[in-house]
Amino acid sequence: MTVTLGIDIGSISTKAVALIDGRVVFDSVRLTGYNTKNASRSILKDLEDAGLDPSSIENVVATGYGRNSVAFADKTITEITCHAAGVHFLAPDVRAVIDIGGQDSKAITVDETGHVRDFVMNDKCAAGTGRFLEVMARALEVDLDDFGAYSLASNKPSSVNSTCTVFAESEVISLIAKGEHRADIIAGIHDSVSIRVAAMAKRLSFEGPLMMTGGVAKNIGIVKALEGKFRKEIAVSEHAQLTGALGAALLAAA
């Protein structure tokens, strides 16, 4: 019996997946918080609470921006490689991935074996990331989990043109002052994010089915906006947020 653990420490959330002989037996999502070392140690407590003995784990792979803080990891692997492996496990026919995380967004092309063919990444600006959406949600006094549903009610998305998070927040506050509907403003925000992400992703040669991963994939408004930009359906797994951790656990067993 081979037990492996993948931990994906992102800027907003820490995810973990444990496998026994390639079968998922445990998963966890919790806020990363200020201390990434504590976030990784909390996963061990979650394992124990789930009835799994951490000492039985043969290999641990850490990924994500905080991967180097996981003291008990046997190996660290970039999130690009881990997301490709996770997507291949979930949907072997997928050849392109959009991952929008807390502090960056990525587009990845994957070959038939689940290896990375190419990728592009935006890690220099919050616009087009989960953090950007968090800021906008606070400005609109809307729970981030409700953003997607709000935008689907829009008939006329507002225009949000600023490419800087600070200026975009000011622009949103101005739209609120003008009396524009909240749903329209949120739809405009989603459209703004999708334009940036699609422009980045189209620098790659996209072919075949497309999947979205990361926590932002739970936002149906973003998914629909991106589908409009790519003019194709985007697959979203129920395990979208766990994809990086899943890939890490799979690579730990390789």
N, C-alpha and C positions, 0 to 999 in steps of 0.2 A: 504494500500500500504506500503510494507516494503522496505526501501532503505538501502543497506549496501555497505560498501567500504572496499576493501582489498588493502593494500600497501605493496609492497615487495621492501625493500631497499637493493640492492646488492652493492658490492664494485665498480662496473662499472656503472650499470644503476639502476634507480628507476622505478618500474612498478606499475600501479594501475588499478583496475577494480571496477566498480560500478554496482550493481545489483538492479533491481526493481522486487520484487516478483520472484527472481531466474532467471531473464532475464538480459543479459548483455546490459547495456545502455551507458557505457562509458569505455574507456580504454586509457591508456597513458603510454608512455615509454620516459624517458629522462635521461640524464647523471646524475649520483649522485653528482659528483664533490667533493670538499673538505669538504663541510659542509652538513652532512646528515639531520640536522634539517631544513636547507633551502630546501633541496631536497623534504622533506615531505610537507613543506608548499607550495611548488610550485604546488603540486598536487591539492590543494584547488583552486588555481588560474586556473588551467586547467579545473576543474569542472565548475567553473563560466563561463569560456570561452565557455564551451560546453552547457551552458544554464541550468545547474543544481545548485540548491541552497545547499551549504554545510551544512546549518542548518537543511536540511530535512533528512540528513543521520542519521539513528537510531543507527547503530553500526559500528565501525571501528576496523578492526583487522590488526595489523602490523606484518610483518614477514621479514625474511632476516637478514643479519648480523647487519644492522643498525636499527632493529625494536625498540630498546629501546629509540631511539631518536625521535620517533613520539609522540609528547606531547599530541596530541588530540586522540590518539588511546584508545579504551575502553579495549583492550586486546592485548597481544602479544602471538603469537604461532610460534613454530619452522617451518622452511621452509620444513623440512622432512614431517611433518603432512600436511602442506598446499599443497605441490606438490602432495601428495597422493590424497587429496580431489579434487584438480584441474584435475588430470588425470582421476579420476573416473567419473567426470562430462563430460569430453571430449570423453572418450572411456571406458565405463564400463567394457569391457572385458579384458582390460590390467591388467596384474598381476605383471609386473616388470618395473621399471623406471630407466633410466640413466639421471642424471642431471649434466651437466657441467656448473658451474658458473664461475664468474670472479676469485675467490680466492680459490674455492674448487670444488671437484667433489663428487657425491654421487650416490649410487645404493640403490634402495628401492624396497621391495616387498610389494604388496598391496593385501588385501583380497577382497572378492566379494562385500563388503559394502564400500570400499574406505578407509579403515583404514590401517595403517602401520602394516605389519607383522614383518618386520626386515629391517635393513639398515646397510650399511657400508659407511664410509666417509673418504676422504683424505683432510685434512685441514692443513697439516704441510709442504707442498712443493708446489711451483707454477707449477711444471711440471704436466701436465694433467689437466690444467685449462685454462680458457679464457685469463688470464693474460699472461700465457706462449705463447699463440698464438699471442697476441698483440706484445710481445717482438720480436718474430720471424718475424712477418710482418714488423716491423720497420727495422730489420736487412736486410730484402730482398727488402725493399722499395716497398712494395705492399700493397694496401688498404686491410684491413682485410676482407671486404665484398667480395673481389675477390679471396680469398684464396681457397675456395672450387672449383671454376671453373678451376683455375690453376692446381690443383692437378689431376683433372680428365683427363687432357691432358698428364699426365705422362705415359711413357711406362716402365720406370725403376726407381722406387723410390730410392732416395739416402739413405744411412745408417746414421741415427742420433741416436747415442747410449747413449749420456750423459743424466743422470737422474737429473742433476742440471740445472736450467734455465741459469745461467751465463755461465757454461761450454758448454751447448748446443748452446748458441748464438755464442760462439767462434768457435764451430764446424761448424756451418752454415756459418760463415764468411770464414772459411778455404775451405769449399765446393765451395763457390762462387769464391774464388781465384783459385781453381783448374779448373774452367770453367764448372762445372756441371750445367745442365739446371735448371732454376728457378722452373719449374713445377715439376721436379724430387725431388728437395730439399723440396718443399712444401709437396709433397706426402710422403716423408720420415718423415717429421715433423708430419703429420697426423697419419702415421703408429706408430710413437713413442708414441704419445698421446694415441692412441687406445690400444696399448699394456698395458700401465699403467692402464687405466680405466677398461679394460676387466679383468685384473688380480685382481683388487680390487673387481669388481662386482661379479666375479665367486666365491668369498668367501661365497656368498649367494646361496641358492637353487632357481635357476631361472626356473620358469615354466610358460607356456602360453605366450600370446602376450607381446611384449616389446615395450616401447615408450621412446623417448628421449625428454627431456624438457630443458629449459634454452636457453640463447642467442646463445650458440655454436651449438645448434640444427639446426640453419639456415645455418651452414657450411656443404654442401653436401659431401665434402671430408672426414670430420670426420665421418659423418653418414655411408658412404660407407665403410670406414676402420673398423668401429665397427661392421658392418654387416658381414664383413669377419671374424672377430674374434669370433662372436657369431654364425655364420653360420645360421642366420635367418634374416628376414626383420625387420627393426626397423621403427615403425610408428612415424611420426613427424607431429604434428598439426600446422596449420597456426598460432595458438595462443601459440606456444611453449614457447616463452619468457615471456608470461603473466601467465603461469600456476600457479606459486606460488601466485601471486596476486589474481588470480581467486579463488584458493582454500581458501585464506584468506577471500575473500568476501563471499564465500559459508558458511564458518565456522562462520562468523559474523551473518549470518541469521539463524544458527542452534539453 
